[in-house]
Amino acid sequence: MLKCCGLLCFLKCVETKNGKRPTSHRYNLIPCCVPALEESEGAGRVGLAAANIQPILNFTNLIVQIKYTLYIADINSNVMNKYNILTFSILAGLLIGCKGNEKNEENNFSFDSKNLKQVYLPNESIEIKLLNPDNSAFDSIVYLNNDQRIQSAKDLSAVPYSFLNNKLGYQNFKALIYDHGKANEVNMRVELVTDVQPEIKTFTILNTYPHDQKAYTQGLEFYGEIMIESTGNGEGVGTGTKGKSSIRHVNYKTGEVLKKVELTDDVFGEGATVLNDKIYQLTWLNLEGYVYDVKTLERLKTFPYFKKIQGWGLTNDGTNLLMSDGTEKIYFMNPETFKEVDYINVYTNSSKIPAINEMEYVDGKVYANIYTTDSVAIINPKTGAVEGVIDFSSLKSKVSQHPDLDVLNGIAYNKKTGTFFITGKNWDKMFEVKIN
C-alpha cells in the first residue's frame, strides 16, 4: 500500500472526449496530498485545485486503476448477505494528512491530530487543540469550521466541538493565530458522514411503454397526463451519432412526441422540472437555463446560473428548484431570482456520492440517478443522507440492444397512479414500476 502521512484517498478523474461526458470513468489511486477535483469550481473539471505542487509531482508515477464497489449488508438477516448495489466513484479516506494538518511556516503551529479520526458521525464530537512546539508568542486564537466562527481563546486549551446539526461533508477547521495584530493560519480537515444505513428497495414492473429510441433523455417529469421530457445532444456510444437537445411533450402510453422545441447545436439540454405551470430546463456547459410556458413550450426567459457550475439534474420541492452539478451537491435555487438558497451534500454512512444526475422529488424525498450506474438513491433533502437504494440494472436488458444504447437516466412520478416511470438514454422502452 502506498502511504502519504499514513493515509490514502481515492481521486475520481473524469475524462471528456469530443465535448461530451464519458459513459465510463477512470479511477486513480492517488495519495492524499492531491486535492480533489471537486475543490475547484465546476463539476467534472479535468485538473487540480490550487495546491502545493511538490507533493503532486512526488506521486504522479504512482497511479493505478481501481474501481470501488459499494456493498451494503442486510441488517435484518442473521447472515450478513452482501448486496452489490451501486458501482460508485468514491472519494474515501479524507484526511488528516498533508492538506489535513498544515503547519504554519512562520511559527510552526499545527493541529494536534493524534486523537482525531478521518471520518465522524453527526452525534460525535472532537476536541480541537493546537501544538506549539517552539513556544511561539501569540495574543489570541480564533477557531473556525467551514469559515464559521467557533470561539476564540487566549491559550492552548482544548476546544470541544460537536458535529450535531452540521452539514454532511468536509469539515474544514481553521485556526487564526494572532500576534501583535498579525494573523497566521493553520488548517485541518475531517469528513462527516451520515449514521443512516441505506435500505435496499426492490421494484415490480407494472407496464412497458414505447419510448423514442433517439431521445438522449436528460430529464423526465409528469404534468398531469403529459410527460415532459428534456433531451441532450450527446453522441451515441456506438455510432457517434449526435442527438438533438429539446424540450417536449410526450404521450407516455404511445411514445408519440406531441410537441417539441429544439435547442441550437451549441446547447446540451439537461434536467427539467415543472413548477407553477412553468418548465425549467438546465444546460450542461452554457451556464444558463431556460423557462418555458408548460402548455405552449414558448420560451419565456433565460436565466444565468448563480455560480460557475455545470447543469445536470433538476427537480423541485414545490417551493425551490433543486439542481445537481455532477458532484455530491444538490443546490436549492429560488425559482424567481435564481439565487442559491441552500445546498446539501449527498452521503452514505461511509462516503460521499458524486455524480448526482436526474432527480425526482416524491413525498419529501429526492430520487436521484447516479450517473453511469443504473441505480437510484433515495435522499433526505434536509440532510443529504442516502436512506435507500434501488437497483434498476435489470431493466437495461429488456430494451433493444443497439450500438447507441446508453445508461439509465429518466425518473418520473405519476401522482395519479402512484407509480414511477423509468427510461434511459436512447432506450426504446419506458417502464412503469412500483417501488416495494
Buried (B, 14 or more C-beta within 10 A) or exposed (E): EEEBBEBBBBBBBBEEEEEBBBEEBBBBBBBBBBBBBBEBEBBBBEEBBEBEEEBBEEBEEEBEEEEBEBEBEBEEEEEEEEBEBBBBBBBBBBBBBBBBBBBBEEBBBBBBBEEBEBBBBBEBEBEBBBBBEEEBEBEEBBBBBEEEEBEEBEEBEEBEBEBEEBBBBBBBBBBBBBBEEEEBBBBBBBBBBBEBBBBBBEBEEEEBBBBBBEBBBBBBBBBEEBBBBBBBBBBBBEEEBBBBBBBBBBBBEEBEBEEBBBBEEEBBBBBBBBBEEBBBBBBBBBBBBBBBEBEEBEBEEEBEBBEEBBBBBBBBBEEBBBBBBBBBBBBBBEBEEBEBBEBBBBBBBBBBBBBBBBBBBBEEBBBBBBBBBBBBBBBBBEBBBBBBBBBBBEBBEEBEEEEBBBBBBBBBBBEEEEBBBBBBBBBBBBBBBEBE
